[in-house]
């Protein structure tokens, strides 16, 4: 039998040693080429940083650093930059990243491995339901990865169920890549227009931007609803960000997102800024490996998840991340209960009567959090509104043990909030609190 040489399938000891070697290379690169890290690491003997445990002796980097000193992170001359990318800005001012040709090759490699993890191979056809324009990294990355893999891609873009189904029926893709909740709109359109979606070519959905699983790795409400409506389709969740220049995809066993050790080091830290034990939820901190243009060292993502070190049934020894709990700064204390927006979204995404929604959190006169859920519906009357409000309160009590304030509005009103000018992603959460 041919031995698998992929580092993800090697022993934990080999993976750790491999990452430590790459870390030392990265530190020397930053010291030589990064104006920001030359200042940031001033006074620190980088030669003494030899193990992953030594990372705790280095300072963190955060979004404020990127916003204040953006181009001091650039490690190459501007004429070596091939592509400029901007973050979505969902948690603040958008940040631009500069990618060299080597960075784009790394991006393609990352996505190829992620697609392979989700079971794709040459011969598969993936229908891409996300934009490739507007300075968006994700669409470009997915296209590069499928091209590197040797599979086929259909660049349809987001939205427009009619166009999506026309493409499915014409080109017979076996895989859809989309925001999971959009799948519900695809099913609704199929039902309303007499399309037998159960007999379509689609057999796999790779979700982006929204969770499909709970922390115990079971399907959440949204994942369960999709699975019940479209049982012929396998669901795969992913976690990615522009800052990481990486995507962690589930394998066929759905046991968390597989981290690629040759591309990134992931730490999970607690409230004391120290590493937590495996399996404990904390903030995801990343160190990119092999990035040439704008590499990051100990970057605090603000995302909350846990690390799984146990070998996966697929054979990979590389650690995995659990589904995101939410973002650290978006934590809500509602009536004494701690929760994150994704838990609220899961209830709303699993309520068919709701067309769209926005969750707003603000501070009340008592200084505690107040949560307002504004849901959009197509047709309204007093009886319908009262029944929907009662249903949502029941669902929230069952899922969260507490109920936010519920306001029902026309769907077109919510749509204008979800899609403001210049936004690439729908705005579903608005934080109006001060000093969070």
C-alpha positions in Angstrom: 0.0 0.0 0.0 1.3 3.5 -0.9 2.0 5.6 2.2 0.0 8.9 2.4 2.6 11.6 2.5 0.1 14.4 3.3 1.2 16.0 6.6 -2.4 15.9 7.8 -2.1 12.1 8.0 1.2 12.0 9.8 1.6 11.5 13.6 0.8 14.4 15.9 4.5 14.5 16.8 5.5 14.9 13.2 2.9 17.5 12.6 4.1 19.6 15.6 7.7 19.3 14.6 6.8 20.3 11.0 4.9 23.4 12.2 7.7 24.4 14.5 10.1 24.4 11.6 7.7 26.5 9.5 7.2 28.9 12.4 10.9 29.6 12.7 11.1 30.3 8.9 8.1 32.7 9.3 9.6 34.6 12.2 12.8 35.2 10.2 10.8 36.3 7.2 8.8 38.8 9.3 12.0 40.1 11.0 13.5 40.7 7.6 10.6 42.1 5.6 7.7 43.4 7.8 7.9 47.0 9.0 5.1 46.3 11.5 6.6 43.2 13.0 10.0 44.7 13.1 8.6 47.2 15.6 6.1 44.7 17.2 8.8 42.2 18.0 11.4 44.7 19.0 13.4 43.4 22.0 12.3 39.8 21.5 14.9 37.3 20.6 13.2 35.4 17.9 15.9 32.7 17.9 14.5 31.7 21.3 11.1 30.9 19.8 11.6 27.3 18.7 8.4 25.5 19.8 4.6 26.1 19.4 4.5 26.6 23.2 6.9 29.5 22.8 4.3 31.4 20.9 2.8 32.5 24.2 5.8 34.7 24.7 5.0 36.8 21.6 2.5 39.6 21.5 -0.9 39.4 19.8 -1.9 41.2 16.6 -5.5 42.3 16.2 -7.8 44.1 13.8 -7.0 47.5 15.3 -3.3 47.0 14.3 -4.4 46.1 10.8 -6.6 49.2 10.5 -4.0 51.6 12.0 -0.9 50.3 10.3 -2.3 48.4 7.3 0.5 48.9 4.8 3.3 48.4 7.3 2.2 44.7 7.2 3.2 44.5 3.5 6.4 42.5 3.1 7.0 43.0 -0.6 7.3 45.9 -3.1 4.0 47.1 -4.5 5.0 45.9 -8.0 5.0 42.3 -6.7 1.3 42.5 -5.7 -0.9 40.6 -8.1 -4.3 41.0 -6.4 -5.9 43.3 -3.8 -8.6 41.9 -1.6 -10.8 43.6 1.1 -12.5 42.1 4.1 -16.3 42.4 4.3 -16.1 44.8 7.2 -18.9 43.1 9.1 -17.2 43.9 12.4 -15.7 47.3 11.6 -13.9 49.2 8.9 -12.9 46.9 5.9 -9.2 46.0 5.7 -7.3 45.5 2.4 -4.9 42.7 1.8 -2.3 42.5 -0.9 -1.6 39.0 -2.5 1.5 38.1 -4.5 1.5 35.3 -7.1 2.9 33.0 -4.5 0.0 33.9 -2.2 -2.6 33.0 -4.9 -0.8 29.7 -5.5 -1.1 29.1 -1.7 -4.8 30.0 -1.8 -5.4 27.5 -4.6 -3.5 24.8 -2.7 -5.5 25.5 0.4 -8.9 25.3 -1.4 -7.9 22.2 -3.3 -7.1 20.4 -0.1 -10.4 21.7 1.5 -12.4 20.5 -1.5 -10.7 17.1 -1.4 -11.5 16.9 2.3 -15.2 17.4 1.3 -14.9 14.5 -1.2 -14.5 16.4 -4.5 -12.2 15.1 -7.2 -11.7 15.6 -11.0 -15.0 14.9 -12.7 -17.1 16.7 -10.1 -19.0 19.8 -11.1 -19.4 22.6 -8.5 -21.9 25.4 -8.8 -20.5 28.5 -7.1 -23.1 30.7 -5.6 -20.9 33.5 -4.3 -19.5 36.6 -6.0 -16.0 36.7 -7.5 -16.0 40.5 -7.8 -16.2 43.4 -5.3 -12.7 42.7 -3.9 -14.0 39.4 -2.4 -11.4 36.7 -1.6 -13.8 33.8 -1.2 -15.1 33.5 -4.7 -11.7 33.9 -6.2 -10.2 31.3 -3.8 -12.9 28.7 -4.6 -12.4 29.2 -8.3 -8.6 28.8 -7.9 -9.0 25.7 -5.8 -11.4 23.9 -8.1 -9.1 24.7 -11.0 -6.1 23.3 -9.1 -8.1 20.2 -8.2 -9.0 19.6 -11.9 -12.8 19.5 -11.2 -15.3 21.8 -13.0 -16.9 25.0 -11.8 -20.0 27.0 -12.8 -19.8 30.6 -11.7 -23.4 31.6 -11.2 -23.0 34.1 -8.3 -25.3 34.6 -5.4 -29.1 34.8 -5.2 -31.7 34.4 -8.1 -33.2 30.9 -7.5 -34.5 30.9 -11.1 -31.0 31.2 -12.5 -29.6 28.6 -10.1 -32.2 26.0 -11.1 -31.8 26.8 -14.8 -28.0 26.1 -14.3 -28.7 22.9 -12.3 -31.0 21.6 -15.0 -28.7 22.5 -17.9 -25.3 21.6 -16.5 -26.1 19.0 -13.9 -23.7 20.0 -11.1 -23.3 17.5 -8.3 -22.1 20.1 -5.7 -23.5 23.5 -4.6 -21.4 26.0 -2.7 -23.6 28.6 -1.0 -24.8 30.2 2.2 -26.8 27.3 3.8 -30.0 29.2 4.4 -30.2 30.0 0.7 -30.8 26.3 0.2 -34.2 26.7 1.7 -35.1 29.3 -0.9 -33.9 26.9 -3.6 -36.2 24.2 -2.3 -39.1 26.6 -1.9 -38.7 27.8 -5.5 -38.5 24.2 -6.7 -41.7 23.3 -4.9 -43.6 26.4 -6.3 -42.4 25.7 -9.8 -42.9 21.9 -10.0 -39.2 21.0 -10.0 -38.5 17.6 -8.5 -35.4 18.6 -6.7 -35.1 15.1 -5.1 -34.2 13.8 -8.6 -31.8 16.6 -9.4 -28.1 16.1 -10.0 -27.2 17.8 -6.7 -25.7 15.4 -4.1 -23.5 17.7 -2.0 -23.8 21.2 -0.5 -20.8 23.0 0.9 -22.0 25.7 3.3 -20.2 29.0 3.7 -20.8 31.9 6.1 -23.3 30.1 8.3 -23.1 27.1 10.7 -24.7 23.7 10.1 -23.8 22.0 13.3 -23.9 22.4 17.1 -20.9 22.2 19.3 -21.5 18.5 19.8 -21.2 18.2 16.0 -24.9 17.2 15.5 -26.8 19.1 12.9 -28.3 22.4 14.2 -31.8 23.5 13.5 -30.9 24.9 10.0 -28.9 21.8 9.1 -31.6 19.5 10.3 -34.3 21.4 8.3 -32.2 21.2 5.1 -31.5 17.5 5.8 -35.2 16.8 6.3 -36.2 18.7 3.1 -33.4 17.3 0.9 -32.2 14.0 2.4 -30.4 13.0 -0.8 -27.8 15.7 -0.3 -24.7 15.5 2.0 -24.0 18.7 4.0 -20.5 20.0 4.6 -19.7 23.0 6.8 -16.6 25.3 6.4 -14.9 28.0 8.3 -12.7 30.6 6.6 -11.7 34.2 6.7 -9.7 36.7 4.5 -7.2 37.2 7.4 -6.4 33.5 7.6 -6.2 33.0 3.8 -7.4 29.5 4.6 -10.5 27.3 4.7 -11.2 24.5 7.1 -13.7 22.0 5.7 -15.4 19.0 7.2 -14.7 15.6 5.8 -17.5 13.0 5.2 -17.7 12.3 8.9 -18.8 15.8 9.8 -16.5 16.0 12.9 -15.2 19.6 12.7 -13.2 21.6 10.2 -9.8 20.1 9.3 -6.9 22.5 9.8 -4.1 22.4 7.2 -0.8 22.3 9.3 1.4 23.5 6.4 -0.6 26.7 6.1 -1.6 27.9 9.5 -1.1 27.5 13.2 -4.2 27.8 15.4 -4.3 28.6 19.1 -7.4 28.7 21.3 -7.1 31.2 24.1 -9.3 32.0 27.1 -10.2 35.2 28.9 -6.8 35.3 30.5 -5.2 35.3 27.1 -3.6 31.9 27.8 -4.2 28.6 25.9 -7.2 26.6 27.0 -7.4 22.9 27.2 -8.4 20.9 24.1 -12.2 20.8 23.8 -12.7 24.1 25.7 -14.2 27.0 23.8 -12.0 30.1 23.4 -10.9 32.7 20.9 -9.3 31.5 17.7 -5.8 33.0 17.3 -4.0 32.3 14.0 -0.4 32.5 12.6 -0.3 32.2 8.9 2.5 30.1 7.3 3.9 30.6 3.8 2.1 34.0 3.2 4.4 36.3 1.3 2.5 39.6 0.9 0.9 40.3 4.3 1.5 37.4 6.8 0.1 37.6 10.3 1.5 36.4 13.6 -0.8 35.5 16.6 -3.7 37.3 15.1 -6.8 37.4 17.2 -9.8 36.6 15.0 -12.5 37.3 17.5 -14.1 33.9 16.6 -15.0 31.5 19.4 -14.5 27.8 18.9 -12.7 24.8 20.4 -9.9 22.5 19.2 -10.3 18.7 18.7 -7.0 16.8 18.8 -8.3 13.3 18.6 -7.6 11.5 15.3 -10.6 11.7 12.9 -12.2 8.6 11.4 -11.0 9.8 8.0 -7.4 9.1 9.2 -6.2 12.6 9.5 -4.2 13.4 12.7 -4.2 17.2 12.2 -6.4 19.0 14.7 -9.9 20.2 13.9 -12.0 23.1 15.0 -15.6 22.8 16.3 -18.3 24.9 14.7 -18.0 28.6 15.7 -20.0 29.6 18.7 -20.0 33.2 17.6 -17.8 36.2 17.8 -16.3 37.3 21.1 -17.4 40.9 20.8 -20.9 39.8 19.9 -21.6 37.9 23.1 -25.0 38.8 24.5 -26.1 38.6 28.1 -29.9 38.4 27.9 -31.8 38.0 31.2 -28.8 36.4 32.8 -28.2 34.0 29.9 -25.1 34.1 27.7 -25.6 33.6 24.0 -24.3 34.5 20.6 -26.1 35.6 17.5 -25.7 32.3 15.6 -28.0 30.6 18.2 -30.7 33.2 17.5 -30.2 32.9 13.7 -30.6 29.2 13.9 -34.1 29.6 15.3 -35.1 32.2 12.7 -33.6 30.2 9.8 -35.6 27.2 10.9 -39.0 29.1 10.8 -40.5 28.8 7.3 -42.9 31.7 7.8 -40.0 34.2 8.0 -38.8 35.7 4.8 -35.8 37.6 6.3 -34.7 39.1 9.6 -32.2 41.3 11.5 -31.1 40.9 15.1 -30.4 44.2 17.0 -28.7 44.3 20.4 -28.5 47.5 22.4 -28.0 48.6 26.0 -31.1 49.5 28.0 -31.5 52.0 30.8 -30.5 49.4 33.4 -27.2 48.9 31.5 -28.0 45.3 30.5 -28.4 43.9 27.0 -31.7 44.2 25.1 -32.3 42.1 22.0 -34.8 43.0 19.3 -35.5 40.5 16.6 -37.2 42.1 13.6 -38.6 39.6 11.2 -39.9 40.2 7.7 -42.9 38.4 6.2 -44.6 38.8 2.8 -48.2 38.9 4.0 -49.3 40.5 7.2 -52.4 40.7 9.4 -53.0 40.9 13.1 -53.9 37.3 13.6 -50.9 36.0 11.6 -48.5 38.4 13.4 -49.8 37.2 16.8 -49.4 33.5 15.9 -45.9 34.0 14.5 -44.9 35.9 17.6 -46.2 33.2 19.9 -44.4 30.5 17.8 -41.1 32.3 17.9 -41.3 32.9 21.7 -41.9 29.1 22.1 -39.0 28.3 19.9 -36.7 30.7 21.6 -37.6 29.4 25.1 -36.9 25.9 23.9 -33.6 26.7 22.2 -32.2 29.6 24.4 -34.3 29.5 27.6 -34.9 33.3 27.1 -37.0 35.3 24.6 -35.9 38.5 22.8 -38.3 41.2 21.8 -40.0 40.3 18.5 -41.2 42.8 15.9 -42.8 41.8 12.7 -42.4 44.0 9.6 -42.9 43.8 5.8 -40.1 41.8 4.2 -39.1 44.6 1.9 -38.4 46.8 4.9 -36.0 44.2 6.4 -34.4 43.7 2.9 -33.2 47.3 2.9 -31.5 46.7 6.3 -30.0 43.4 5.2 -28.5 44.9 2.0 -27.1 48.4 2.5 -25.1 50.1 -0.1 -21.6 48.6 -0.7 -22.3 45.5 1.5 -21.1 42.2 0.0 -22.8 40.1 2.7 -26.3 40.4 4.1 -26.4 42.3 7.5 -28.2 40.1 9.9 -26.7 41.4 13.2 -26.5 45.0 14.4 -24.7 45.8 17.6 -25.7 49.3 19.0 -24.1 48.8 22.4 -21.4 51.1 23.6 -18.1 50.0 25.1 -18.6 46.3 24.4 
